[in-house]
Amino acid sequence: MVTAFVMIQAQTDSIPECAQKLSELDGISEVYSVAGDWDLIAIVRIKRYEDLAEVISNRVNKVEGVVETTTHLAFRAFSQHDLDAAFSLGLE
C-alpha cells in the first residue's frame, strides 16, 4: 500500500465544498481541514506507486477550488492507532 499526504491550498470561499469533492475521489481515504500554511490535507492510499499521477494530477488538481498542491510520500507507518483498531474489531 502506498500512502501520500497531499497539502492543498484552496480558494478561501470554497474550502468546505472542495474538501467534500476531494473526499469523494477514488484513492482519497481522508481529507482534513487544517490550520497553518495549507487549507486541507488529503490522505491518498493506493496499491501502486504508478497510480499517484492519476490520483493527484488527474483528479485532485482538477477539483474546482484547488489552487496549489504539494505531495509528501510516506516511507513507513509508526502508528499504534492502526494496531489497536485491528485488534479491537468485534469487541464492542
N, CA, C and O atoms as a CHARMM CRD file, in Angstrom:
* protein
*
  368
    1    1 MET  N      0.84700  -1.17800   0.00000 PROA 1      0.00000
    2    1 MET  CA     0.00000   0.00000   0.00000 PROA 1      0.00000
    3    1 MET  C      0.89100   1.23900   0.00000 PROA 1      0.00000
    4    1 MET  O      1.82100   1.34600   0.80000 PROA 1      0.00000
    5    2 VAL  N      0.60300   2.16300  -0.89400 PROA 2      0.00000
    6    2 VAL  CA     1.32200   3.43200  -0.97700 PROA 2      0.00000
    7    2 VAL  C      0.46600   4.50000  -0.30800 PROA 2      0.00000
    8    2 VAL  O     -0.72700   4.62100  -0.58800 PROA 2      0.00000
    9    3 THR  N      1.08700   5.27000   0.57600 PROA 3      0.00000
   10    3 THR  CA     0.38200   6.35500   1.25400 PROA 3      0.00000
   11    3 THR  C      1.08700   7.66600   0.94900 PROA 3      0.00000
   12    3 THR  O      2.31300   7.76200   1.02000 PROA 3      0.00000
   13    4 ALA  N      0.29900   8.66900   0.61000 PROA 4      0.00000
   14    4 ALA  CA     0.83300  10.00500   0.35100 PROA 4      0.00000
   15    4 ALA  C     -0.04000  11.02900   1.05100 PROA 4      0.00000
   16    4 ALA  O     -1.24200  10.82700   1.22000 PROA 4      0.00000
   17    5 PHE  N      0.57000  12.12000   1.45300 PROA 5      0.00000
   18    5 PHE  CA    -0.13300  13.23200   2.08100 PROA 5      0.00000
   19    5 PHE  C     -0.07200  14.40400   1.11600 PROA 5      0.00000
   20    5 PHE  O      1.01000  14.85300   0.73800 PROA 5      0.00000
   21    6 VAL  N     -1.23400  14.89500   0.72300 PROA 6      0.00000
   22    6 VAL  CA    -1.29800  15.98600  -0.24300 PROA 6      0.00000
   23    6 VAL  C     -1.75300  17.24700   0.48700 PROA 6      0.00000
   24    6 VAL  O     -2.89100  17.34000   0.94800 PROA 6      0.00000
   25    7 MET  N     -0.83600  18.21700   0.58400 PROA 7      0.00000
   26    7 MET  CA    -1.15600  19.50300   1.18100 PROA 7      0.00000
   27    7 MET  C     -1.81100  20.34100   0.09700 PROA 7      0.00000
   28    7 MET  O     -1.30800  20.42600  -1.02400 PROA 7      0.00000
   29    8 ILE  N     -2.94000  20.96200   0.43800 PROA 8      0.00000
   30    8 ILE  CA    -3.74200  21.64700  -0.57800 PROA 8      0.00000
   31    8 ILE  C     -4.07300  23.06500  -0.14200 PROA 8      0.00000
   32    8 ILE  O     -4.55000  23.29200   0.97100 PROA 8      0.00000
   33    9 GLN  N     -3.81600  24.01100  -1.02700 PROA 9      0.00000
   34    9 GLN  CA    -4.33200  25.36300  -0.84400 PROA 9      0.00000
   35    9 GLN  C     -5.56000  25.46500  -1.72200 PROA 9      0.00000
   36    9 GLN  O     -5.53300  25.10900  -2.89900 PROA 9      0.00000
   37   10 ALA  N     -6.64100  25.95800  -1.13200 PROA 10     0.00000
   38   10 ALA  CA    -7.91400  26.06700  -1.84600 PROA 10     0.00000
   39   10 ALA  C     -8.38600  27.50800  -1.82800 PROA 10     0.00000
   40   10 ALA  O     -7.94500  28.31400  -1.00900 PROA 10     0.00000
   41   11 GLN  N     -9.28600  27.81700  -2.74000 PROA 11     0.00000
   42   11 GLN  CA    -9.90600  29.14200  -2.71700 PROA 11     0.00000
   43   11 GLN  C    -10.65000  29.27900  -1.39700 PROA 11     0.00000
   44   11 GLN  O    -11.41600  28.39700  -1.00900 PROA 11     0.00000
   45   12 THR  N    -10.42000  30.37900  -0.72000 PROA 12     0.00000
   46   12 THR  CA   -10.93800  30.58200   0.63200 PROA 12     0.00000
   47   12 THR  C    -12.43800  30.39900   0.74300 PROA 12     0.00000
   48   12 THR  O    -12.92100  29.84000   1.72800 PROA 12     0.00000
   49   13 ASP  N    -13.17100  30.85500  -0.23500 PROA 13     0.00000
   50   13 ASP  CA   -14.63100  30.78600  -0.15100 PROA 13     0.00000
   51   13 ASP  C    -15.19600  29.41300  -0.52900 PROA 13     0.00000
   52   13 ASP  O    -16.41300  29.22300  -0.51000 PROA 13     0.00000
   53   14 SER  N    -14.33500  28.46400  -0.86700 PROA 14     0.00000
   54   14 SER  CA   -14.85300  27.15300  -1.27800 PROA 14     0.00000
   55   14 SER  C    -14.17500  25.98300  -0.56700 PROA 14     0.00000
   56   14 SER  O    -14.21500  24.85900  -1.06600 PROA 14     0.00000
   57   15 ILE  N    -13.55600  26.22800   0.58600 PROA 15     0.00000
   58   15 ILE  CA   -12.82700  25.16200   1.28000 PROA 15     0.00000
   59   15 ILE  C    -13.73600  23.98600   1.64900 PROA 15     0.00000
   60   15 ILE  O    -13.36500  22.84900   1.35800 PROA 15     0.00000
   61   16 PRO  N    -14.89800  24.18600   2.26800 PROA 16     0.00000
   62   16 PRO  CA   -15.73300  23.02500   2.61400 PROA 16     0.00000
   63   16 PRO  C    -16.20100  22.22700   1.39500 PROA 16     0.00000
   64   16 PRO  O    -16.19800  20.99600   1.41300 PROA 16     0.00000
   65   17 GLU  N    -16.59700  22.92700   0.35100 PROA 17     0.00000
   66   17 GLU  CA   -17.05600  22.25100  -0.86600 PROA 17     0.00000
   67   17 GLU  C    -15.90400  21.49500  -1.53400 PROA 17     0.00000
   68   17 GLU  O    -16.07900  20.37800  -2.02000 PROA 17     0.00000
   69   18 CYS  N    -14.76000  22.10500  -1.55000 PROA 18     0.00000
   70   18 CYS  CA   -13.57200  21.48700  -2.12500 PROA 18     0.00000
   71   18 CYS  C    -13.21100  20.22700  -1.33900 PROA 18     0.00000
   72   18 CYS  O    -12.92000  19.18900  -1.93300 PROA 18     0.00000
   73   19 ALA  N    -13.22900  20.30900  -0.02700 PROA 19     0.00000
   74   19 ALA  CA   -12.92400  19.15300   0.81800 PROA 19     0.00000
   75   19 ALA  C    -13.90200  18.01500   0.55600 PROA 19     0.00000
   76   19 ALA  O    -13.49700  16.85500   0.47800 PROA 19     0.00000
   77   20 GLN  N    -15.17400  18.33300   0.42000 PROA 20     0.00000
   78   20 GLN  CA   -16.18800  17.31100   0.15900 PROA 20     0.00000
   79   20 GLN  C    -15.93700  16.62800  -1.18600 PROA 20     0.00000
   80   20 GLN  O    -16.00200  15.40200  -1.28300 PROA 20     0.00000
   81   21 LYS  N    -15.65300  17.41200  -2.21200 PROA 21     0.00000
   82   21 LYS  CA   -15.38300  16.83400  -3.53500 PROA 21     0.00000
   83   21 LYS  C    -14.14600  15.94700  -3.50200 PROA 21     0.00000
   84   21 LYS  O    -14.13300  14.86700  -4.09200 PROA 21     0.00000
   85   22 LEU  N    -13.10900  16.40600  -2.81100 PROA 22     0.00000
   86   22 LEU  CA   -11.88700  15.61200  -2.69400 PROA 22     0.00000
   87   22 LEU  C    -12.15100  14.29100  -1.98800 PROA 22     0.00000
   88   22 LEU  O    -11.63900  13.25100  -2.40100 PROA 22     0.00000
   89   23 SER  N    -12.94300  14.32600  -0.93200 PROA 23     0.00000
   90   23 SER  CA   -13.20700  13.10900  -0.15800 PROA 23     0.00000
   91   23 SER  C    -13.96900  12.05400  -0.95100 PROA 23     0.00000
   92   23 SER  O    -13.97400  10.88200  -0.57600 PROA 23     0.00000
   93   24 GLU  N    -14.60200  12.45100  -2.02400 PROA 24     0.00000
   94   24 GLU  CA   -15.36700  11.52700  -2.85500 PROA 24     0.00000
   95   24 GLU  C    -14.53700  10.88200  -3.97500 PROA 24     0.00000
   96   24 GLU  O    -15.03000  10.00300  -4.68100 PROA 24     0.00000
   97   25 LEU  N    -13.29900  11.31000  -4.13600 PROA 25     0.00000
   98   25 LEU  CA   -12.44900  10.78900  -5.20200 PROA 25     0.00000
   99   25 LEU  C    -11.89800   9.40600  -4.85200 PROA 25     0.00000
  100   25 LEU  O    -11.55200   9.13900  -3.70100 PROA 25     0.00000
  101   26 ASP  N    -11.82300   8.53300  -5.85400 PROA 26     0.00000
  102   26 ASP  CA   -11.16800   7.24200  -5.67200 PROA 26     0.00000
  103   26 ASP  C     -9.69900   7.48100  -5.35600 PROA 26     0.00000
  104   26 ASP  O     -9.03700   8.28500  -6.01200 PROA 26     0.00000
  105   27 GLY  N     -9.20200   6.78700  -4.36300 PROA 27     0.00000
  106   27 GLY  CA    -7.81100   6.92600  -3.96100 PROA 27     0.00000
  107   27 GLY  C     -7.60700   7.83900  -2.77200 PROA 27     0.00000
  108   27 GLY  O     -6.55200   7.79900  -2.13800 PROA 27     0.00000
  109   28 ILE  N     -8.59900   8.66600  -2.45600 PROA 28     0.00000
  110   28 ILE  CA    -8.52100   9.55900  -1.29600 PROA 28     0.00000
  111   28 ILE  C     -9.23100   8.88800  -0.13100 PROA 28     0.00000
  112   28 ILE  O    -10.42700   8.60600  -0.21000 PROA 28     0.00000
  113   29 SER  N     -8.49700   8.62900   0.95400 PROA 29     0.00000
  114   29 SER  CA    -9.12800   7.96000   2.09500 PROA 29     0.00000
  115   29 SER  C     -9.66000   8.94400   3.12800 PROA 29     0.00000
  116   29 SER  O    -10.64300   8.65600   3.81100 PROA 29     0.00000
  117   30 GLU  N     -9.01700  10.10800   3.24900 PROA 30     0.00000
  118   30 GLU  CA    -9.43900  11.10100   4.24300 PROA 30     0.00000
  119   30 GLU  C     -9.05000  12.49100   3.76300 PROA 30     0.00000
  120   30 GLU  O     -8.08900  12.65800   3.01200 PROA 30     0.00000
  121   31 VAL  N     -9.80600  13.47900   4.20500 PROA 31     0.00000
  122   31 VAL  CA    -9.47700  14.88600   3.94700 PROA 31     0.00000
  123   31 VAL  C     -9.69500  15.64700   5.25300 PROA 31     0.00000
  124   31 VAL  O    -10.73100  15.50900   5.90400 PROA 31     0.00000
  125   32 TYR  N     -8.71100  16.44100   5.61900 PROA 32     0.00000
  126   32 TYR  CA    -8.78200  17.23300   6.84600 PROA 32     0.00000
  127   32 TYR  C     -8.64600  18.71100   6.52300 PROA 32     0.00000
  128   32 TYR  O     -7.82400  19.08700   5.68700 PROA 32     0.00000
  129   33 SER  N     -9.43800  19.55400   7.17100 PROA 33     0.00000
  130   33 SER  CA    -9.17300  20.99200   7.11900 PROA 33     0.00000
  131   33 SER  C     -8.19400  21.25900   8.26000 PROA 33     0.00000
  132   33 SER  O     -8.32900  20.70100   9.34900 PROA 33     0.00000
  133   34 VAL  N     -7.21200  22.11500   7.99900 PROA 34     0.00000
  134   34 VAL  CA    -6.13800  22.31800   8.96100 PROA 34     0.00000
  135   34 VAL  C     -5.77900  23.78900   9.09100 PROA 34     0.00000
  136   34 VAL  O     -6.11300  24.60400   8.23100 PROA 34     0.00000
  137   35 ALA  N     -5.09800  24.11300  10.17200 PROA 35     0.00000
  138   35 ALA  CA    -4.56600  25.45900  10.37100 PROA 35     0.00000
  139   35 ALA  C     -3.12600  25.47400   9.86600 PROA 35     0.00000
  140   35 ALA  O     -2.47000  24.43500   9.80200 PROA 35     0.00000
  141   36 GLY  N     -2.64900  26.64400   9.51500 PROA 36     0.00000
  142   36 GLY  CA    -1.26800  26.76700   9.07600 PROA 36     0.00000
  143   36 GLY  C     -1.16800  27.21800   7.63200 PROA 36     0.00000
  144   36 GLY  O     -2.03600  27.93200   7.13100 PROA 36     0.00000
  145   37 ASP  N     -0.10800  26.79800   6.97300 PROA 37     0.00000
  146   37 ASP  CA     0.16900  27.24300   5.60700 PROA 37     0.00000
  147   37 ASP  C     -0.77100  26.63200   4.57200 PROA 37     0.00000
  148   37 ASP  O     -0.91600  27.17600   3.47800 PROA 37     0.00000
  149   38 TRP  N     -1.40200  25.52600   4.89600 PROA 38     0.00000
  150   38 TRP  CA    -2.28000  24.82200   3.95700 PROA 38     0.00000
  151   38 TRP  C     -3.70000  24.84800   4.47400 PROA 38     0.00000
  152   38 TRP  O     -3.92600  25.00400   5.67400 PROA 38     0.00000
  153   39 ASP  N     -4.65500  24.69600   3.58200 PROA 39     0.00000
  154   39 ASP  CA    -6.07000  24.70200   3.96300 PROA 39     0.00000
  155   39 ASP  C     -6.58700  23.29500   4.23500 PROA 39     0.00000
  156   39 ASP  O     -7.39400  23.07900   5.13900 PROA 39     0.00000
  157   40 LEU  N     -6.10700  22.33900   3.43500 PROA 40     0.00000
  158   40 LEU  CA    -6.57900  20.96000   3.52100 PROA 40     0.00000
  159   40 LEU  C     -5.40200  20.00100   3.41300 PROA 40     0.00000
  160   40 LEU  O     -4.38300  20.31700   2.79900 PROA 40     0.00000
  161   41 ILE  N     -5.55100  18.83800   4.01100 PROA 41     0.00000
  162   41 ILE  CA    -4.61200  17.74500   3.79900 PROA 41     0.00000
  163   41 ILE  C     -5.42900  16.52200   3.40700 PROA 41     0.00000
  164   41 ILE  O     -6.33600  16.10800   4.13000 PROA 41     0.00000
  165   42 ALA  N     -5.09900  15.95300   2.25800 PROA 42     0.00000
  166   42 ALA  CA    -5.76700  14.73700   1.79000 PROA 42     0.00000
  167   42 ALA  C     -4.79800  13.57200   1.93600 PROA 42     0.00000
  168   42 ALA  O     -3.61400  13.68900   1.62000 PROA 42     0.00000
  169   43 ILE  N     -5.31000  12.45900   2.41400 PROA 43     0.00000
  170   43 ILE  CA    -4.50100  11.24900   2.52300 PROA 43     0.00000
  171   43 ILE  C     -4.87000  10.33700   1.36500 PROA 43     0.00000
  172   43 ILE  O     -6.02200   9.93500   1.19800 PROA 43     0.00000
  173   44 VAL  N     -3.85500  10.02600   0.57400 PROA 44     0.00000
  174   44 VAL  CA    -4.02900   9.16000  -0.58900 PROA 44     0.00000
  175   44 VAL  C     -3.52400   7.78000  -0.20600 PROA 44     0.00000
  176   44 VAL  O     -2.40900   7.63700   0.29500 PROA 44     0.00000
  177   45 ARG  N     -4.35000   6.76000  -0.44200 PROA 45     0.00000
  178   45 ARG  CA    -3.93700   5.37700  -0.21100 PROA 45     0.00000
  179   45 ARG  C     -4.25500   4.58600  -1.47500 PROA 45     0.00000
  180   45 ARG  O     -5.41500   4.42700  -1.85600 PROA 45     0.00000
  181   46 ILE  N     -3.20800   4.09900  -2.10500 PROA 46     0.00000
  182   46 ILE  CA    -3.35100   3.37700  -3.37100 PROA 46     0.00000
  183   46 ILE  C     -2.47400   2.12500  -3.34600 PROA 46     0.00000
  184   46 ILE  O     -1.58700   1.99000  -2.50300 PROA 46     0.00000
  185   47 LYS  N     -2.73500   1.21900  -4.27700 PROA 47     0.00000
  186   47 LYS  CA    -1.98100  -0.03400  -4.31900 PROA 47     0.00000
  187   47 LYS  C     -0.62200   0.11800  -4.98100 PROA 47     0.00000
  188   47 LYS  O      0.35100  -0.50700  -4.55900 PROA 47     0.00000
  189   48 ARG  N     -0.55000   0.94300  -6.01400 PROA 48     0.00000
  190   48 ARG  CA     0.68100   1.04000  -6.79400 PROA 48     0.00000
  191   48 ARG  C      1.19400   2.47700  -6.85200 PROA 48     0.00000
  192   48 ARG  O      0.42000   3.42200  -7.00500 PROA 48     0.00000
  193   49 TYR  N      2.48500   2.62000  -6.72900 PROA 49     0.00000
  194   49 TYR  CA     3.12200   3.93400  -6.82000 PROA 49     0.00000
  195   49 TYR  C      2.73500   4.65200  -8.11600 PROA 49     0.00000
  196   49 TYR  O      2.53700   5.86700  -8.12700 PROA 49     0.00000
  197   50 GLU  N      2.63100   3.88900  -9.20000 PROA 50     0.00000
  198   50 GLU  CA     2.31900   4.46900 -10.50400 PROA 50     0.00000
  199   50 GLU  C      0.95700   5.15700 -10.53400 PROA 50     0.00000
  200   50 GLU  O      0.71800   6.01200 -11.38700 PROA 50     0.00000
  201   51 ASP  N      0.06400   4.79700  -9.61700 PROA 51     0.00000
  202   51 ASP  CA    -1.27600   5.38500  -9.58000 PROA 51     0.00000
  203   51 ASP  C     -1.29300   6.80400  -9.00300 PROA 51     0.00000
  204   51 ASP  O     -2.30500   7.49800  -9.10200 PROA 51     0.00000
  205   52 LEU  N     -0.18400   7.23500  -8.40500 PROA 52     0.00000
  206   52 LEU  CA    -0.13900   8.59100  -7.83600 PROA 52     0.00000
  207   52 LEU  C     -0.41000   9.66600  -8.87300 PROA 52     0.00000
  208   52 LEU  O     -1.12600  10.63000  -8.60000 PROA 52     0.00000
  209   53 ALA  N      0.15100   9.50700 -10.04700 PROA 53     0.00000
  210   53 ALA  CA    -0.04400  10.51400 -11.09500 PROA 53     0.00000
  211   53 ALA  C     -1.51600  10.63300 -11.45800 PROA 53     0.00000
  212   53 ALA  O     -2.01700  11.73700 -11.67000 PROA 53     0.00000
  213   54 GLU  N     -2.20800   9.50800 -11.53100 PROA 54     0.00000
  214   54 GLU  CA    -3.64000   9.53000 -11.85200 PROA 54     0.00000
  215   54 GLU  C     -4.43000  10.23400 -10.75100 PROA 54     0.00000
  216   54 GLU  O     -5.25200  11.10700 -11.03200 PROA 54     0.00000
  217   55 VAL  N     -4.18200   9.85700  -9.51400 PROA 55     0.00000
  218   55 VAL  CA    -4.95800  10.41000  -8.40000 PROA 55     0.00000
  219   55 VAL  C     -4.66900  11.88900  -8.20600 PROA 55     0.00000
  220   55 VAL  O     -5.59500  12.69200  -8.09200 PROA 55     0.00000
  221   56 ILE  N     -3.39900  12.25600  -8.16700 PROA 56     0.00000
  222   56 ILE  CA    -3.05700  13.64600  -7.84400 PROA 56     0.00000
  223   56 ILE  C     -3.17700  14.56400  -9.05500 PROA 56     0.00000
  224   56 ILE  O     -3.85600  15.58900  -8.98900 PROA 56     0.00000
  225   57 SER  N     -2.53700  14.21500 -10.13800 PROA 57     0.00000
  226   57 SER  CA    -2.54400  15.10700 -11.31100 PROA 57     0.00000
  227   57 SER  C     -3.88600  15.14300 -12.02700 PROA 57     0.00000
  228   57 SER  O     -4.33600  16.20400 -12.46100 PROA 57     0.00000
  229   58 ASN  N     -4.52000  13.99400 -12.15000 PROA 58     0.00000
  230   58 ASN  CA    -5.74900  13.92700 -12.94600 PROA 58     0.00000
  231   58 ASN  C     -7.03300  14.02600 -12.13900 PROA 58     0.00000
  232   58 ASN  O     -8.10600  14.19700 -12.71700 PROA 58     0.00000
  233   59 ARG  N     -6.95200  13.92400 -10.83200 PROA 59     0.00000
  234   59 ARG  CA    -8.16900  14.03300 -10.01500 PROA 59     0.00000
  235   59 ARG  C     -8.08500  15.20100  -9.03800 PROA 59     0.00000
  236   59 ARG  O     -8.87600  16.14000  -9.12700 PROA 59     0.00000
  237   60 VAL  N     -7.13800  15.15100  -8.11500 PROA 60     0.00000
  238   60 VAL  CA    -7.04700  16.18200  -7.06900 PROA 60     0.00000
  239   60 VAL  C     -6.86300  17.56400  -7.68300 PROA 60     0.00000
  240   60 VAL  O     -7.59900  18.49200  -7.34900 PROA 60     0.00000
  241   61 ASN  N     -5.90100  17.70800  -8.56800 PROA 61     0.00000
  242   61 ASN  CA    -5.58900  19.02800  -9.13700 PROA 61     0.00000
  243   61 ASN  C     -6.68400  19.57000 -10.04300 PROA 61     0.00000
  244   61 ASN  O     -6.65900  20.74900 -10.39800 PROA 61     0.00000
  245   62 LYS  N     -7.63800  18.74000 -10.41900 PROA 62     0.00000
  246   62 LYS  CA    -8.72700  19.19300 -11.27900 PROA 62     0.00000
  247   62 LYS  C    -10.01400  19.50400 -10.51200 PROA 62     0.00000
  248   62 LYS  O    -11.01300  19.90000 -11.11300 PROA 62     0.00000
  249   63 VAL  N     -9.99300  19.32600  -9.19300 PROA 63     0.00000
  250   63 VAL  CA   -11.16400  19.67100  -8.38800 PROA 63     0.00000
  251   63 VAL  C    -11.29600  21.18200  -8.33500 PROA 63     0.00000
  252   63 VAL  O    -10.32700  21.89300  -8.07000 PROA 63     0.00000
  253   64 GLU  N    -12.49400  21.66200  -8.58700 PROA 64     0.00000
  254   64 GLU  CA   -12.75300  23.10300  -8.55200 PROA 64     0.00000
  255   64 GLU  C    -12.43800  23.64600  -7.16600 PROA 64     0.00000
  256   64 GLU  O    -12.90700  23.11300  -6.16000 PROA 64     0.00000
  257   65 GLY  N    -11.64200  24.70600  -7.11800 PROA 65     0.00000
  258   65 GLY  CA   -11.26900  25.32300  -5.85300 PROA 65     0.00000
  259   65 GLY  C     -9.85200  25.00400  -5.42500 PROA 65     0.00000
  260   65 GLY  O     -9.29000  25.72500  -4.60000 PROA 65     0.00000
  261   66 VAL  N     -9.25000  23.94100  -5.96200 PROA 66     0.00000
  262   66 VAL  CA    -7.86100  23.60700  -5.63600 PROA 66     0.00000
  263   66 VAL  C     -6.95300  24.59600  -6.36200 PROA 66     0.00000
  264   66 VAL  O     -7.02900  24.74700  -7.58100 PROA 66     0.00000
  265   67 VAL  N     -6.09600  25.26500  -5.59700 PROA 67     0.00000
  266   67 VAL  CA    -5.20600  26.27500  -6.15500 PROA 67     0.00000
  267   67 VAL  C     -3.78200  25.73400  -6.30300 PROA 67     0.00000
  268   67 VAL  O     -3.12400  25.97000  -7.31600 PROA 67     0.00000
  269   68 GLU  N     -3.31500  25.00900  -5.28800 PROA 68     0.00000
  270   68 GLU  CA    -1.93800  24.51400  -5.28000 PROA 68     0.00000
  271   68 GLU  C     -1.86100  23.25700  -4.43100 PROA 68     0.00000
  272   68 GLU  O     -2.60000  23.11300  -3.45700 PROA 68     0.00000
  273   69 THR  N     -0.96000  22.33900  -4.80200 PROA 69     0.00000
  274   69 THR  CA    -0.75200  21.13200  -4.00400 PROA 69     0.00000
  275   69 THR  C      0.73600  20.85600  -3.84200 PROA 69     0.00000
  276   69 THR  O      1.55200  21.23700  -4.68100 PROA 69     0.00000
  277   70 THR  N      1.06400  20.19700  -2.75900 PROA 70     0.00000
  278   70 THR  CA     2.39300  19.64200  -2.52500 PROA 70     0.00000
  279   70 THR  C      2.18300  18.25600  -1.95500 PROA 70     0.00000
  280   70 THR  O      1.36700  18.06500  -1.05300 PROA 70     0.00000
  281   71 THR  N      2.92100  17.28500  -2.48200 PROA 71     0.00000
  282   71 THR  CA     2.71600  15.89500  -2.08400 PROA 71     0.00000
  283   71 THR  C      3.92800  15.37100  -1.32500 PROA 71     0.00000
  284   71 THR  O      5.07400  15.59500  -1.71400 PROA 71     0.00000
  285   72 HSD  N      3.64300  14.66600  -0.23300 PROA 72     0.00000
  286   72 HSD  CA     4.67200  14.01400   0.58200 PROA 72     0.00000
  287   72 HSD  C      4.37300  12.52000   0.59400 PROA 72     0.00000
  288   72 HSD  O      3.25800  12.10700   0.91400 PROA 72     0.00000
  289   73 LEU  N      5.37600  11.70700   0.24300 PROA 73     0.00000
  290   73 LEU  CA     5.20700  10.25700   0.25300 PROA 73     0.00000
  291   73 LEU  C      5.61500   9.68800   1.59900 PROA 73     0.00000
  292   73 LEU  O      6.62000  10.09800   2.18000 PROA 73     0.00000
  293   74 ALA  N      4.83500   8.75100   2.08500 PROA 74     0.00000
  294   74 ALA  CA     5.15800   8.08000   3.34700 PROA 74     0.00000
  295   74 ALA  C      6.06500   6.89300   3.06100 PROA 74     0.00000
  296   74 ALA  O      5.81400   6.12700   2.13000 PROA 74     0.00000
  297   75 PHE  N      7.11800   6.73600   3.86000 PROA 75     0.00000
  298   75 PHE  CA     8.00300   5.58600   3.73100 PROA 75     0.00000
  299   75 PHE  C      7.53300   4.43100   4.60900 PROA 75     0.00000
  300   75 PHE  O      7.48200   3.28100   4.17200 PROA 75     0.00000
  301   76 ARG  N      7.19200   4.75500   5.85300 PROA 76     0.00000
  302   76 ARG  CA     6.85700   3.74500   6.83600 PROA 76     0.00000
  303   76 ARG  C      5.86500   4.34000   7.83100 PROA 76     0.00000
  304   76 ARG  O      5.93600   5.52700   8.15100 PROA 76     0.00000
  305   77 ALA  N      4.94600   3.51700   8.31500 PROA 77     0.00000
  306   77 ALA  CA     3.96400   3.98000   9.30100 PROA 77     0.00000
  307   77 ALA  C      4.38000   3.53900  10.69800 PROA 77     0.00000
  308   77 ALA  O      4.78100   2.39400  10.90500 PROA 77     0.00000
  309   78 PHE  N      4.28300   4.44400  11.63800 PROA 78     0.00000
  310   78 PHE  CA     4.55200   4.16100  13.04600 PROA 78     0.00000
  311   78 PHE  C      3.32100   4.57800  13.82400 PROA 78     0.00000
  312   78 PHE  O      3.29600   5.65000  14.42900 PROA 78     0.00000
  313   79 SER  N      2.29700   3.73400  13.81100 PROA 79     0.00000
  314   79 SER  CA     1.03000   4.13000  14.40700 PROA 79     0.00000
  315   79 SER  C      0.46000   3.03200  15.28600 PROA 79     0.00000
  316   79 SER  O      0.14100   1.94500  14.80500 PROA 79     0.00000
  317   80 GLN  N      0.33400   3.31200  16.55000 PROA 80     0.00000
  318   80 GLN  CA    -0.32100   2.37600  17.46200 PROA 80     0.00000
  319   80 GLN  C     -1.81700   2.36000  17.19500 PROA 80     0.00000
  320   80 GLN  O     -2.48500   1.35300  17.43300 PROA 80     0.00000
  321   81 HSD  N     -2.34400   3.48000  16.69900 PROA 81     0.00000
  322   81 HSD  CA    -3.77600   3.59900  16.42500 PROA 81     0.00000
  323   81 HSD  C     -4.25600   2.48900  15.49900 PROA 81     0.00000
  324   81 HSD  O     -5.28000   1.86300  15.77300 PROA 81     0.00000
  325   82 ASP  N     -3.53800   2.23000  14.40700 PROA 82     0.00000
  326   82 ASP  CA    -3.94700   1.20100  13.45500 PROA 82     0.00000
  327   82 ASP  C     -3.90500  -0.19100  14.08400 PROA 82     0.00000
  328   82 ASP  O     -4.79100  -1.00900  13.83500 PROA 82     0.00000
  329   83 LEU  N     -2.89400  -0.46400  14.88700 PROA 83     0.00000
  330   83 LEU  CA    -2.80900  -1.76700  15.54800 PROA 83     0.00000
  331   83 LEU  C     -3.92900  -1.94500  16.55900 PROA 83     0.00000
  332   83 LEU  O     -4.54700  -3.00800  16.61800 PROA 83     0.00000
  333   84 ASP  N     -4.19400  -0.92500  17.35100 PROA 84     0.00000
  334   84 ASP  CA    -5.28200  -1.00000  18.32600 PROA 84     0.00000
  335   84 ASP  C     -6.61400  -1.22700  17.64400 PROA 84     0.00000
  336   84 ASP  O     -7.42300  -2.02300  18.11900 PROA 84     0.00000
  337   85 ALA  N     -6.85600  -0.54900  16.54900 PROA 85     0.00000
  338   85 ALA  CA    -8.11600  -0.68400  15.81500 PROA 85     0.00000
  339   85 ALA  C     -8.26300  -2.09100  15.26300 PROA 85     0.00000
  340   85 ALA  O     -9.35800  -2.65200  15.30900 PROA 85     0.00000
  341   86 ALA  N     -7.20100  -2.67100  14.74600 PROA 86     0.00000
  342   86 ALA  CA    -7.26900  -4.00700  14.17000 PROA 86     0.00000
  343   86 ALA  C     -7.57100  -5.07000  15.22400 PROA 86     0.00000
  344   86 ALA  O     -8.33800  -5.99800  14.96800 PROA 86     0.00000
  345   87 PHE  N     -6.97300  -4.93800  16.40600 PROA 87     0.00000
  346   87 PHE  CA    -7.15900  -5.93300  17.44400 PROA 87     0.00000
  347   87 PHE  C     -8.45800  -5.75000  18.22500 PROA 87     0.00000
  348   87 PHE  O     -8.85500  -6.63800  18.98000 PROA 87     0.00000
  349   88 SER  N     -9.11900  -4.61700  18.05300 PROA 88     0.00000
  350   88 SER  CA   -10.35000  -4.38100  18.80400 PROA 88     0.00000
  351   88 SER  C    -11.59800  -4.68300  17.97800 PROA 88     0.00000
  352   88 SER  O    -12.71000  -4.46400  18.45800 PROA 88     0.00000
  353   89 LEU  N    -11.44400  -5.18000  16.75500 PROA 89     0.00000
  354   89 LEU  CA   -12.59200  -5.47400  15.90600 PROA 89     0.00000
  355   89 LEU  C    -13.50600  -6.48300  16.57900 PROA 89     0.00000
  356   89 LEU  O    -13.05500  -7.53800  17.02600 PROA 89     0.00000
  357   90 GLY  N    -14.77500  -6.16400  16.65000 PROA 90     0.00000
  358   90 GLY  CA   -15.75700  -7.08500  17.21200 PROA 90     0.00000
  359   90 GLY  C    -15.84800  -7.09900  18.71600 PROA 90     0.00000
  360   90 GLY  O    -16.59100  -7.90700  19.27300 PROA 90     0.00000
  361   91 LEU  N    -15.11700  -6.22800  19.40000 PROA 91     0.00000
  362   91 LEU  CA   -15.14500  -6.21400  20.85400 PROA 91     0.00000
  363   91 LEU  C    -16.17500  -5.27500  21.44700 PROA 91     0.00000
  364   91 LEU  O    -16.34400  -5.22900  22.66600 PROA 91     0.00000
  365   92 GLU  N    -16.87400  -4.51600  20.59100 PROA 92     0.00000
  366   92 GLU  CA   -17.84100  -3.55600  21.11200 PROA 92     0.00000
  367   92 GLU  C    -19.12000  -4.21300  21.52500 PROA 92     0.00000
  368   92 GLU  O    -20.04000  -3.53800  21.98700 PROA 92     0.00000
